[in-house]
C-alpha cells in the first residue's frame, strides 16, 4: 500500500505526466498535488463537476456499474479522472502531454497506482 505522496510521485513517472492530484469530489477540495503548469485548485474544482455529473447520470440510468475512468482529450493534453474504488468521494486526476504519452499505458498505470493507494 502506498501513501498519498508515493501515489502522486508514482503517477508523475508516467511518460508525459505534467500534473497530478487527489481530489475530494464531495467538496471539490484538492487533497494533494504534484507537477506544474496548471492551477490544480481550479482544475480540481472544475473536474469535480464532471465527476459529479457523470455519477448522477449513471445513477439516473440505473446502470448498476462503476466508472473506471473518464478521459478528456484536448488538442495538446489528455486528462484522466479515475474515481478511487476503495474510498468513495475521491478521484485521481492526471494531466498528460499528448505528444509525450502513451494513453493506454498511462491508463493502466493509473489503475495500478490507484489499487495501491492507502488512505
N, C-alpha and C positions, 0 to 999 in steps of 0.2 A: 504494500500500500504506500502511496506517495502523498505527501502533504501539498499544500497549495503552491508554495514556491517551486517545489520539484516538478509539479504538474505544469506550471506556466513555463518553466525553463525547458522541460521536455518538448512542449509544443513549439517553442522558439527554435528548436533544432530542425524543424521541418523545412525542407528547401523552399525558399521564397517567403518564409514567415516574416511578417512585418510587425505585427502586434497581436497580443492575445489577452484574454480577460476571462475571469469568472464573474458571472453576473447573477444577481437575485432578481428573477422576473416578477416576483410578487411586488417588490418595492422599486425596482429599476436601479438598485444600488450596485455599484461596482465593488466587488469584494477583493479583487486583486488584478493586477495587470503587469504586462511586460512588453517590451518593444517600444517603438516610436513611430512618428509620422502621422499620428491621428489622435484627436481628442477622444480618448476612450470613455470619458464620462458621458459625452454627448452620444457617442456610438452605442454605449450600453443602454442608455435611456431610449434611444430610437429603436434599437433591436428588441428591447423588451416589448414594445408594442407589436412587433412582428410575431414574436413567440406567443404572446397573449392571444392575438387574433387567430393564429393557427390552432392553438389549443381549444379556443372557443368554437371554431369551425368544426374541428374533429369531434368535439362533444355534441354539437348540434346535429351532426350527421350520424351520430351513434356508430362511429367507426370501430369502436372496441379494439383499438390498435394503439401503438405508441409511435411517436415521432422520433426517428433515429437522428436525423439532422435536417437542417434547412440550408439550402445553398442559394446565395445571391451572387450572380455573375455580373460583374461590371466590365467595362472595356479594359481596364488595367489591373483589376483585382478580383479575387474570389473572397467571399465572406461566408464562413461556415459557422452555423449556430447549432450546437448539439446540447439538448437537454441532458442533465445528469440523471441517469436512471435510478440511482440509489438515493438521491436527495431531491425530492420534489421541490420545484420552485427555483432551481438553479440551472444555468446553462453556460457552456464553454463557448467562447467567441474567438474565432481565429480569422485574421486578415492575411491573405497571401498575395504576393506579387504574381500576377497571372503568367508573366513571361519566364519566371524562375521556378515555378512549382509544377508538380505533377498532382493533379486533383485527386485521382484515385488513391495514390499513396498517402496523400495528406488526410483524406477522409479516414483511411484505415488507421493511421497513426493517432488521429483524434479519438477514434473508437477505443484503441488500445490504452491510450493515456487516461481517458475517462473511466475505463474499467478499473484502473489502479488508484484513482483519486480517493483519498480518505479524508473525511471532514468530521 
